[in-house]
Amino acid sequence: MERFIQVSKLSESKAWLQEGELRTDDMPRLDDISVADGSFLNYRINLERKKEEVICSGNLAGTLSIACDRCGQPLKLDVDEEFTFKMVPETNLESQSGKEILLEDEDLDTDFYRDDQIDWLGLLEDQAILSLPIRNLCEEQGQSACEIPLNPEIDNPNKDNPFASLGNAGWKNN
């Protein structure tokens, strides 16, 4: 499957549509986060060209296996993300020649392509990563709270504490 699509070959009258299944093995940055092989996302991506501007829209749906940030246990994360943004050539950035510009709300939904090519699989990987929660915790994914066992080797936490002597230093609180 070709990863890049050439913008100049996109028709202005007909949208380019791609659908299929994307495995985490095909997305290296997401594969680093995933804890189990075989996770996949169904995707639909639609590219519509209007001169140099490309409107990108689509959907990602499926289940990813990620690790809890607290206890490290695998979690199943259901993904169902819709996305829409526009893409413009990166050369438009260079035309600003270092001038400060004020960004509008619509500018936050803009991405850039380079050398007349769009890495559409990279776009899907970006959207999958953006769909992940900021923190992955068992209880926030509908599971019971993490049970982290205490270290049995520590019977007295003050025994080897280098700051324990400060507790008896005779400091008075006023």
Salt bridges, closest charged atoms under 4 A:
GLU12 OE2 - ARG49 NH2 3.69
ASP25 OD2 - ARG23 NH2 3.90
GLU53 OE1 - LYS86 NZ 3.92
GLU82 OE1 - ARG44 NH2 3.70
GLU90 OE1 - ARG114 NE 2.67
ASP119 OD1 - ARG3 NE 2.91
GLU125 OE1 - ARG29 NH2 3.38
ASP126 OD1 - ARG29 NH2 2.54
GLU139 OE2 - ARG70 NH1 2.90
GLU140 OE2 - ARG135 NH2 2.61
